[in-house]
């Protein structure tokens, strides 16, 4: 399940969001967080930048979800940084 809400997108059980702040990051990225687990993915092309707390099968699943929803995440990222 993917549900968009502001600059946050809920993918299954984890929140996916663009970085906070008004400074434009040098790369398009999203952050995934669930309880104490965290991952950062760079977009275009989608690749894992770093993570903590997620096991390998979960990271593979998240990577697939990010890839499958890349256009939605890019849209949310652009909305956040071009307002």
C-alpha positions, -999 to 999 in steps of 0.1 A, spaced: 0 0 0 13 35 -9 -5 65 5 7 101 -2 2 127 25 20 161 22 57 155 18 53 121 35 43 88 17 33 58 37 46 26 22 32 -4 40 43 1 76 71 27 71 70 64 65 89 77 35 97 114 34 118 140 17 145 157 39 133 186 61 144 221 56 145 246 28 181 239 16 181 221 -17 201 189 -13 227 181 -39 210 148 -48 173 138 -48 168 116 -18 141 101 4 142 88 39 124 57 52 117 53 89 99 28 111 104 28 149 143 27 154 151 16 118 161 42 92 172 41 55 182 68 30 177 62 -7 190 83 -35 167 86 -65 175 85 -102 188 59 -102 174 45 -70 202 32 -47 206 28 -10 228 55 6 228 42 41 207 24 67 205 13 103 182 -13 119 168 -29 88 178 -65 79 188 -74 43 154 -88 32 136 -57 44 161 -34 27 156 -54 -6 118 -50 -2 122 -13 5 145 -9 -25 119 -25 -47 91 -3 -33 112 28 -38 120 18 -74 84 10 -82 72 44 -68 102 64 -80 80 89 -100 57 95 -70 87 102 -47 103 125 -73 70 144 -76 68 148 -38 105 158 -36 100 185 -64 68 198 -47 87 202 -14 117 220 -28 100 242 -55 74 259 -34 
